[in-house]
Amino acid sequence: MSGQSITDRITAAQHSVTGSAISKTVCKATTHEIMGPKKKHLNYLIQCTNEMNVNIPQLADTLFERTTSTSWVVVFKSLTTTHHLMVYGNERFIQYLASRNTLFNLSNFLDKSGLQGYDMSTFIRRYSRYLNEKAVSYRQVAFDFTKVERGSDGVMRTMNTEKLLKTISVIQNQMDALLDFNVNANELTNGVINAAFMLLFKDAIRLFAAYNEGVINLLEKYFDMKKVQCKEGLDLYKKFLTRMTRISEFLKVAEQVGIDRGDIPDLSQAPSSLLDALEQHLASLEGKKVKDSTAASRASTLSSAVSSLANTGMSFSKVDEREKQAALEEEQARLKALKEQRLKELQKNPTTATTDSSPVSLDGTIDSAPVLDPFSTTNSTIFFSAGFTASPAPQQPQNLHFINADFDSVFGNNTNANNLDSTGKFYVLGGILKPTVASSPHQSMTLNSQQPHPKLVSDDLDSSLANLVGNLGIGNGRAKNDLHWNQSDEKKLTGGTNWLPNTAPSTTWNPATMPPRMGSMMITQPTMMYTQPVMRSPNPFGPSPGAQMQFM
């Protein structure tokens, strides 16, 4: 079977409907296509393991569910995807797998659909056993051997004797499970098993490097151990020699399937004389008669053996470093491609990268333009709702500027002399009062005509409203301004010892009546009387307590 099956497409569509992106991606990574999981799907799942809001148990359970399929392709790719996340995903993924009592129960899996199914089922059973053992090892030692720090100050080189003997036994069991995959070059016949083999190859390199460092630590401590510890240590060393032979055969298969020779480490075995020295030391502790050997000869043999094993460790570390460097270069290339793509998008649509919306410009500099404070007295202009502006008094009395209300330019009325009183302080246009600040005894009123104001209405207010109503087809095409504001002509200044608060006269407010009909809906507003005495408070923007707003 090649290509995605109808079942794959239906399953992916179901997850699209339910909105589960993770389940859909797992389905895409484990389709019936006879090829390894696609890299884009694996990268997405790796990113999911790094997101704190992603449910790791749900992700793992989705992979476990895919292993219940009867198709060897789906099951094998599910195992490969899980292994990939254990190696490259966030550590909390393998932590969750290690916390489970059981993982993959595939010891009896068999796909009877064809000859290829029979052959691949064997490797599925072996592969699942290794993944189970990898999780068990993490549970026993609380770290992943393939990610442990190596070197003279590494974890395996600095362990005490008791912990070291237990840890080497754990790593030995995981190495056995990996080598039991036991595949030859003729059986790597499709993309699915090849993807699994590459992950096993990388694990084998790192796992054996940690194993080798543990044995070096064991040999350095051997002649200072107790009799029981020496006996256990000798047995571990003999098993190590056997596994070194098996790992060399595994690496030969890797070379045969096309892995670069530079990515395959060289193995250097310790001299056989070391084994004899270890056995004689244990026999002497047991009270048996052994050949006499000087401390100098034992030290020389031990030094030679440690040097050979250290060379092997360096060879494995170089391979690992080359792989890390290749991965880093690949990541840098990917980031560079994303950056170039982003620059192209900005060139096509430069408005998305303006500096108006952010204090930081594209070149990395910070926009130092001052931010206007609407409540500051140092702002040059404060905007009000009627389309006019007022300039508050600054802090210095000698630079006073008062309200600049150019109502002629705003409302388009050309009346001037008839609407200006004898003091030149007030404009009255169309029944609308235009406020200003009354002068104090120590200040003089000035009209600031230096700042032009935008002309909001091209013609007088009544004509504009009439044209607007006429265009909309509302009423008779004429809006009458019935706004009346009656105010006493009395004008008094505040201050003095005998000053009493003066209340404002009553005001009659007659809102303009809406047109008699708007579509099929009648709107009628009743006439309201609005009367409210108010206390005249000092102007909060004035320079002195004596200045206040006053309407004539």
C-alpha positions as CSV (number, residue, x, y, z in Angstrom):
1,M,0.0,0.0,0.0
2,S,1.4,3.4,-1.0
3,G,0.0,6.9,-0.4
4,Q,-2.4,8.0,2.2
5,S,-5.4,5.7,2.6
6,I,-9.0,6.8,2.7
7,T,-9.0,5.9,6.4
8,D,-6.1,8.3,6.9
9,R,-7.9,11.1,5.2
10,I,-11.2,10.5,7.1
11,T,-9.4,10.3,10.4
12,A,-7.5,13.6,9.7
13,A,-10.8,15.2,8.7
14,Q,-12.5,14.1,11.9
15,H,-9.7,15.7,13.9
16,S,-10.0,18.9,11.8
17,V,-13.7,19.1,12.7
18,T,-13.1,18.6,16.4
19,G,-10.2,21.1,16.4
20,S,-7.6,18.8,17.8
21,A,-4.4,19.9,16.0
22,I,-2.2,17.5,17.9
23,S,-4.3,14.4,17.1
24,K,-4.5,15.5,13.5
25,T,-0.7,15.8,13.3
26,V,-0.2,12.4,15.0
27,C,-2.5,10.9,12.4
28,K,-0.6,12.6,9.6
29,A,2.8,11.4,11.0
30,T,1.5,7.8,11.2
31,T,-0.3,7.3,7.9
32,H,-0.3,4.1,5.8
33,E,2.4,5.5,3.5
34,I,5.4,3.3,3.5
35,M,7.9,6.0,4.4
36,G,9.2,7.6,7.6
37,P,7.2,10.2,9.4
38,K,7.4,13.6,7.7
39,K,9.8,16.1,9.2
40,K,7.2,18.9,9.4
41,H,4.9,16.7,11.4
42,L,7.7,15.7,13.8
43,N,8.9,19.3,14.2
44,Y,5.3,20.3,15.1
45,L,5.0,17.6,17.7
46,I,8.4,18.5,19.2
47,Q,7.3,22.1,19.5
48,C,4.1,20.9,21.3
49,T,6.2,19.2,23.9
50,N,7.8,22.6,24.7
51,E,4.5,24.3,25.1
52,M,3.3,24.4,28.7
53,N,-0.4,24.4,27.8
54,V,-0.1,21.2,25.8
55,N,-1.4,18.1,27.6
56,I,1.5,15.6,27.4
57,P,-0.5,12.6,28.6
58,Q,-3.0,13.3,25.9
59,L,-0.2,13.4,23.2
60,A,1.3,10.2,24.5
61,D,-2.1,8.4,24.6
62,T,-2.8,9.5,21.1
63,L,0.4,7.8,20.0
64,F,-0.4,4.7,22.0
65,E,-3.8,4.5,20.4
66,R,-2.2,4.5,17.0
67,T,-0.2,1.4,18.0
68,T,-3.4,-0.6,18.3
69,S,-3.7,-0.6,14.5
70,T,-3.5,-3.9,12.7
71,S,-1.2,-2.3,10.0
72,W,2.5,-2.7,10.6
73,V,3.1,0.6,8.8
74,V,1.0,2.6,11.2
75,V,2.4,0.8,14.3
76,F,6.0,1.1,13.2
77,K,5.6,4.8,12.4
78,S,3.9,5.4,15.8
79,L,6.9,3.8,17.5
80,T,9.3,5.9,15.5
81,T,7.4,9.1,16.2
82,T,7.5,8.3,20.0
83,H,11.2,7.6,19.8
84,H,11.8,10.9,18.0
85,L,10.0,12.8,20.7
86,M,11.9,11.0,23.4
87,V,15.2,12.0,21.9
88,Y,14.5,15.5,20.6
89,G,11.4,16.6,22.5
90,N,11.1,18.3,25.8
91,E,12.3,16.1,28.7
92,R,8.9,16.1,30.3
93,F,7.7,13.8,27.5
94,I,10.1,11.0,28.5
95,Q,9.4,11.8,32.2
96,Y,5.7,11.1,31.6
97,L,6.5,7.8,29.7
98,A,8.8,6.8,32.6
99,S,6.0,7.4,35.1
100,R,3.7,4.9,33.4
101,N,3.5,1.3,34.6
102,T,3.2,0.0,31.0
103,L,4.0,1.5,27.6
104,F,3.8,-0.6,24.5
105,N,2.3,-4.1,24.7
106,L,3.4,-5.3,21.4
107,S,5.3,-8.5,22.3
108,N,2.7,-10.6,20.3
109,F,2.1,-8.2,17.4
110,L,1.8,-9.8,14.0
111,D,0.5,-8.3,10.7
112,K,-0.8,-11.2,8.6
113,S,-1.7,-9.1,5.6
114,G,1.4,-10.1,3.6
115,L,4.9,-11.3,3.6
116,Q,6.3,-7.9,4.4
117,G,3.9,-7.6,7.3
118,Y,5.4,-10.8,8.8
119,D,8.9,-9.6,8.4
120,M,8.3,-6.1,9.8
121,S,6.3,-7.4,12.8
122,T,9.5,-9.0,14.1
123,F,11.3,-5.7,14.2
124,I,8.2,-4.0,15.7
125,R,8.3,-6.3,18.7
126,R,12.0,-5.7,19.2
127,Y,11.7,-2.0,18.7
128,S,8.9,-1.6,21.2
129,R,10.9,-3.6,23.8
130,Y,13.8,-1.1,23.4
131,L,11.5,1.9,23.9
132,N,10.0,0.3,27.0
133,E,13.5,-0.3,28.4
134,K,14.6,3.2,27.6
135,A,11.7,4.6,29.7
136,V,12.4,2.1,32.5
137,S,16.1,3.2,32.6
138,Y,15.0,6.8,33.0
139,R,12.7,5.8,35.8
140,Q,15.6,4.0,37.6
141,V,18.4,6.7,37.3
142,A,16.3,9.9,36.7
143,F,18.2,10.9,33.6
144,D,18.6,9.9,30.0
145,F,21.9,8.2,29.2
146,T,21.9,9.6,25.6
147,K,21.7,13.2,27.0
148,V,24.0,12.9,30.0
149,E,27.0,15.2,30.3
150,R,30.2,13.4,29.4
151,G,33.9,14.1,30.0
152,S,36.2,14.0,33.0
153,D,33.6,15.9,35.0
154,G,30.6,14.1,33.6
155,V,28.0,12.1,35.5
156,M,29.4,8.7,34.8
157,R,33.0,9.6,35.7
158,T,32.1,11.2,39.1
159,M,29.8,8.6,40.6
160,N,30.7,6.8,43.8
161,T,31.4,3.1,43.7
162,E,28.0,1.9,45.0
163,K,25.9,4.0,42.7
164,L,28.3,3.3,39.8
165,L,27.8,-0.5,39.9
166,K,24.0,-0.1,39.9
167,T,24.0,2.5,37.1
168,I,26.3,0.4,34.8
169,S,23.8,-2.5,35.2
170,V,21.0,-0.2,34.1
171,I,22.8,1.1,31.1
172,Q,23.8,-2.4,30.2
173,N,20.2,-3.6,30.1
174,Q,19.3,-0.7,27.8
175,M,22.2,-1.4,25.5
176,D,21.2,-5.1,25.3
177,A,17.6,-4.1,24.2
178,L,19.0,-1.8,21.5
179,L,21.4,-4.4,20.1
180,D,18.6,-7.0,20.2
181,F,17.1,-5.1,17.2
182,N,19.6,-7.2,15.3
183,V,19.0,-6.0,11.8
184,N,21.2,-6.5,8.8
185,A,21.6,-4.4,5.7
186,N,19.4,-6.7,3.5
187,E,16.4,-6.2,5.9
188,L,16.5,-2.4,5.7
189,T,14.2,-2.4,2.7
190,N,11.8,0.5,3.2
191,G,11.6,4.0,4.6
192,V,9.8,3.1,7.8
193,I,12.4,0.7,9.2
194,N,15.2,2.9,7.9
195,A,13.9,5.8,10.0
196,A,13.8,3.6,13.1
197,F,17.3,2.4,12.4
198,M,18.7,5.9,12.2
199,L,17.2,6.8,15.6
200,L,18.7,3.5,17.0
201,F,22.1,4.3,15.5
202,K,22.2,7.8,17.2
203,D,21.1,6.3,20.5
204,A,23.7,3.6,20.2
205,I,26.5,6.2,19.7
206,R,25.5,8.2,22.8
207,L,24.6,5.3,24.9
208,F,27.8,3.4,24.4
209,A,29.8,6.6,25.0
210,A,28.2,6.9,28.5
211,Y,28.7,3.1,29.0
212,N,32.4,3.5,28.1
213,E,32.9,6.3,30.6
214,G,31.2,4.3,33.4
215,V,33.6,1.4,32.8
216,I,36.6,3.8,32.9
217,N,35.4,5.0,36.3
218,L,35.0,1.4,37.4
219,L,38.5,0.4,36.4
220,E,40.0,3.4,38.2
221,K,38.2,2.4,41.4
222,Y,38.6,-1.4,41.0
223,F,41.8,-2.0,43.1
224,D,40.3,0.0,46.0
225,M,37.0,-1.9,46.1
226,K,35.8,-4.5,48.6
227,K,35.7,-8.1,47.7
228,V,32.0,-8.2,46.8
229,Q,32.3,-5.0,44.8
230,C,35.3,-6.3,42.9
231,K,33.5,-9.5,42.0
232,E,30.5,-7.5,40.6
233,G,32.8,-5.1,38.9
234,L,34.7,-7.9,37.2
235,D,31.5,-9.4,35.9
236,L,30.4,-6.0,34.5
237,Y,33.7,-5.5,32.7
238,K,33.5,-8.9,31.0
239,K,30.0,-8.1,29.8
240,F,31.3,-4.8,28.5
241,L,33.9,-6.5,26.4
242,T,31.1,-8.7,24.9
243,R,28.9,-5.7,24.1
244,M,31.9,-3.9,22.5
245,T,32.0,-6.7,20.0
246,R,28.3,-6.5,19.3
247,I,28.3,-2.7,18.9
248,S,31.1,-3.0,16.4
249,E,28.9,-5.3,14.3
250,F,26.0,-2.8,14.6
251,L,28.2,0.0,13.3
252,K,29.2,-2.2,10.3
253,V,25.6,-2.5,9.3
254,A,25.3,1.3,9.6
255,E,28.2,1.7,7.2
256,Q,26.7,-0.7,4.7
257,V,23.4,1.2,4.5
258,G,25.1,4.4,3.5
259,I,26.0,6.2,6.8
260,D,29.1,8.3,6.3
261,R,32.3,6.7,7.5
262,G,33.2,9.9,9.4
263,D,30.0,9.5,11.4
264,I,31.0,6.0,12.6
265,P,33.4,6.0,15.7
266,D,36.4,3.8,16.1
267,L,36.5,1.2,18.8
268,S,39.7,0.6,20.8
269,Q,39.7,-2.4,23.1
270,A,41.7,-2.6,26.2
271,P,44.6,-5.0,26.3
272,S,43.9,-8.5,27.4
273,S,46.5,-8.2,30.1
274,L,44.0,-6.0,32.0
275,L,41.5,-8.8,32.4
276,D,44.2,-11.0,33.9
277,A,45.2,-8.3,36.3
278,L,41.6,-7.9,37.4
279,E,41.1,-11.6,37.9
280,Q,44.3,-12.0,39.9
281,H,43.3,-9.1,42.2
282,L,39.9,-10.7,43.0
283,A,41.6,-14.1,43.6
284,S,44.0,-12.5,46.1
285,L,41.0,-11.0,47.9
286,E,39.4,-14.4,48.1
287,G,42.6,-15.9,49.5
288,K,43.6,-17.9,46.5
289,K,47.2,-18.3,45.5
290,V,48.0,-16.1,42.5
291,K,51.1,-15.0,40.7
292,D,53.1,-12.3,42.3
293,S,52.6,-8.9,40.7
294,T,54.0,-5.6,41.7
295,A,51.9,-2.5,42.2
296,A,53.9,-0.8,39.4
297,S,52.9,-3.5,36.8
298,R,49.3,-3.2,37.8
299,A,49.4,0.5,37.5
300,S,51.0,0.3,34.1
301,T,48.4,-2.2,32.8
302,L,45.6,-0.1,34.2
303,S,46.9,3.1,32.7
304,S,47.2,1.5,29.2
305,A,43.6,0.2,29.4
306,V,42.2,3.5,30.5
307,S,44.0,5.3,27.7
308,S,42.6,2.9,25.1
309,L,39.0,3.3,26.4
310,A,39.5,7.1,26.6
311,N,40.4,7.1,22.9
312,T,37.2,5.2,22.2
313,G,35.2,7.7,24.2
314,M,36.8,10.6,22.3
315,S,35.9,9.0,19.0
316,F,32.3,8.7,20.1
317,S,32.2,12.2,21.3
318,K,33.6,13.6,18.0
319,V,30.8,11.9,16.2
320,D,28.2,13.3,18.6
321,E,29.7,16.8,18.2
322,R,29.5,16.6,14.4
323,E,25.9,15.6,14.6
324,K,25.2,18.5,17.0
325,Q,27.0,20.9,14.7
326,A,25.0,19.7,11.7
327,A,21.8,20.1,13.6
328,L,22.8,23.6,14.6
329,E,23.7,24.6,11.0
330,E,20.4,23.2,9.8
331,E,18.5,25.2,12.4
332,Q,20.4,28.4,11.5
333,A,19.6,27.8,7.8
334,R,15.9,27.4,8.7
335,L,15.9,30.6,10.7
336,K,17.7,32.4,7.9
337,A,15.0,31.3,5.4
338,L,12.3,32.4,7.8
339,K,14.0,35.8,8.1
340,E,14.3,36.2,4.3
341,Q,10.6,35.3,3.9
342,R,9.6,37.8,6.5
343,L,11.6,40.6,4.8
344,K,9.9,39.8,1.5
345,E,6.6,40.1,3.2
346,L,7.5,43.5,4.7
347,Q,8.7,44.7,1.3
348,K,5.4,43.7,-0.3
349,N,3.3,45.3,2.5
350,P,5.5,47.9,4.3
351,T,2.5,49.4,6.2
352,T,2.6,46.4,8.5
353,A,5.9,47.5,9.9
354,T,5.4,51.2,10.6
355,T,7.0,52.8,13.7
356,D,3.8,54.6,14.6
357,S,2.4,51.6,16.6
358,S,5.6,50.8,18.5
359,P,8.3,52.8,20.2
360,V,11.0,50.6,18.7
361,S,11.8,51.3,15.1
362,L,12.8,48.7,12.5
363,D,16.5,49.6,12.9
364,G,16.4,48.8,16.6
365,T,16.4,52.4,17.8
366,I,13.9,53.6,20.3
367,D,11.5,56.4,19.4
368,S,12.1,59.2,21.9
369,A,9.2,61.4,20.9
370,P,7.5,62.9,24.0
371,V,4.2,61.5,25.0
372,L,1.4,64.0,25.4
373,D,-0.2,64.1,28.8
374,P,-3.9,65.2,28.4
375,F,-3.9,66.4,32.0
376,S,-0.6,68.4,31.8
377,T,-0.7,72.2,31.7
378,T,2.2,72.3,29.4
379,N,0.4,70.9,26.4
380,S,-0.2,73.4,23.7
381,T,-3.8,72.5,22.8
382,I,-6.7,70.8,24.5
383,F,-9.5,69.6,22.2
384,F,-13.1,69.9,23.2
385,S,-16.3,68.4,21.7
386,A,-17.6,71.3,19.7
387,G,-14.7,71.4,17.3
388,F,-12.9,74.4,18.9
389,T,-9.7,74.5,20.9
390,A,-8.5,76.2,24.0
391,S,-5.0,77.0,25.0
392,P,-4.5,76.6,28.8
393,A,-2.4,79.1,30.7
394,P,1.2,77.9,31.1
395,Q,3.0,78.0,34.4
396,Q,4.9,81.3,33.7
397,P,2.7,84.3,33.9
398,Q,4.7,86.3,31.4
399,N,3.9,83.8,28.6
400,L,0.2,83.6,29.1
401,H,-2.0,82.4,26.2
402,F,-5.7,82.2,26.5
403,I,-8.4,80.5,24.6
404,N,-8.1,80.7,20.9
405,A,-11.5,80.0,19.5
406,D,-11.7,80.8,15.8
407,F,-15.3,80.0,15.3
408,D,-15.5,81.7,11.9
409,S,-13.0,79.2,10.4
410,V,-14.8,76.3,12.2
411,F,-18.4,77.1,11.4
412,G,-17.9,79.1,8.3
413,N,-19.8,82.2,9.5
414,N,-18.5,85.5,8.1
415,T,-20.2,87.7,10.7
416,N,-17.7,89.6,12.7
417,A,-18.5,93.0,14.0
418,N,-22.1,92.2,14.9
419,N,-21.2,89.2,16.9
420,L,-18.3,90.8,18.8
421,D,-18.9,92.9,21.9
422,S,-17.1,96.0,22.8
423,T,-14.4,94.3,24.8
424,G,-13.6,91.9,22.0
425,K,-13.9,88.9,24.3
426,F,-16.8,87.0,23.1
427,Y,-18.1,85.6,19.8
428,V,-21.7,84.7,19.5
429,L,-22.7,82.8,16.3
430,G,-26.0,81.0,15.6
431,G,-27.1,81.1,19.2
432,I,-24.0,79.3,20.4
433,L,-21.9,80.9,23.1
434,K,-18.1,80.8,22.6
435,P,-16.3,80.6,26.0
436,T,-13.2,82.4,27.0
437,V,-11.4,83.2,30.2
438,A,-12.2,86.4,32.1
439,S,-9.2,88.5,32.8
440,S,-7.9,89.0,36.3
441,P,-6.9,92.4,37.6
442,H,-3.2,91.5,36.9
443,Q,-3.7,89.9,33.5
444,S,-4.9,91.0,30.1
445,M,-6.9,89.1,27.6
446,T,-5.3,88.4,24.2
447,L,-6.7,86.7,21.2
448,N,-4.3,84.2,19.8
449,S,-4.7,84.2,16.1
450,Q,-1.4,82.7,15.2
451,Q,-2.5,79.0,15.2
452,P,-4.8,78.2,12.3
453,H,-7.7,75.8,12.8
454,P,-9.1,73.4,10.3
455,K,-12.4,74.3,8.7
456,L,-14.8,71.6,9.6
457,V,-17.9,73.0,7.8
458,S,-17.6,74.7,4.5
459,D,-20.8,76.8,4.8
460,D,-22.9,78.1,7.7
461,L,-24.2,75.5,10.1
462,D,-27.9,75.8,9.1
463,S,-27.2,75.3,5.4
464,S,-24.9,72.4,6.1
465,L,-27.5,70.6,8.2
466,A,-30.2,71.4,5.6
467,N,-28.1,69.9,2.8
468,L,-27.4,66.8,4.9
469,V,-31.1,66.3,5.6
470,G,-31.9,66.9,2.0
471,N,-29.4,64.3,0.8
472,L,-30.8,61.8,3.2
473,G,-34.3,62.5,2.2
474,I,-35.5,63.2,5.7
475,G,-38.2,65.7,6.6
476,N,-38.7,68.8,4.6
477,G,-34.9,69.3,4.0
478,R,-34.5,72.0,6.6
479,A,-33.3,71.6,10.1
480,K,-34.2,74.4,12.4
481,N,-31.9,75.4,15.2
482,D,-34.1,75.7,18.2
483,L,-31.2,75.8,20.7
484,H,-31.6,78.8,23.1
485,W,-29.3,79.8,25.8
486,N,-30.4,82.8,27.9
487,Q,-28.0,84.3,30.3
488,S,-27.8,87.3,32.4
489,D,-25.7,90.2,31.2
490,E,-24.4,90.7,34.7
491,K,-20.7,90.3,34.9
492,K,-18.8,90.3,38.2
493,L,-15.4,89.5,39.2
494,T,-14.5,87.2,42.1
495,G,-12.3,88.1,45.0
496,G,-12.4,90.4,47.9
497,T,-13.4,89.9,51.5
498,N,-17.1,90.5,51.0
499,W,-17.4,88.2,48.0
500,L,-20.4,85.8,47.9
501,P,-20.9,82.9,45.5
502,N,-23.0,83.8,42.5
503,T,-25.3,81.1,41.2
504,A,-26.0,80.8,37.5
505,P,-29.4,81.8,36.3
506,S,-31.9,79.2,35.2
507,T,-31.4,77.9,31.8
508,T,-34.2,76.8,29.4
509,W,-33.0,73.9,27.2
510,N,-35.2,73.2,24.1
511,P,-33.6,70.4,22.1
512,A,-34.1,70.5,18.4
513,T,-37.1,68.5,17.3
514,M,-36.3,65.5,15.1
515,P,-37.9,65.4,11.7
516,P,-41.5,64.1,11.8
517,R,-40.7,60.8,10.1
518,M,-37.7,58.6,9.5
519,G,-38.6,55.8,7.3
520,S,-41.8,54.3,8.8
521,M,-40.9,55.2,12.4
522,M,-42.2,58.2,14.2
523,I,-39.8,59.9,16.6
524,T,-41.0,62.7,18.9
525,Q,-39.1,64.2,21.7
526,P,-40.8,66.1,24.5
527,T,-39.7,69.6,25.5
528,M,-37.6,69.5,28.6
529,M,-36.9,72.1,31.1
530,Y,-33.4,71.9,32.5
531,T,-32.7,74.1,35.4
532,Q,-29.7,73.7,37.7
533,P,-28.0,76.2,39.9
534,V,-24.3,75.7,39.9
535,M,-21.4,77.1,41.9
536,R,-18.8,78.8,39.9
537,S,-15.6,76.9,40.6
538,P,-12.1,78.2,39.9
539,N,-10.6,77.3,36.6
540,P,-8.4,74.2,37.1
541,F,-6.2,75.2,34.2
542,G,-5.8,78.9,35.3
543,P,-2.5,80.3,36.5
544,S,-3.9,81.8,39.7
545,P,-6.9,81.2,41.9
546,G,-8.5,84.4,40.8
547,A,-9.0,83.4,37.1
548,Q,-12.1,81.4,36.2
549,M,-14.3,80.6,33.1
550,Q,-17.2,83.1,32.7
551,F,-19.8,83.2,30.0
552,M,-21.5,86.6,29.2
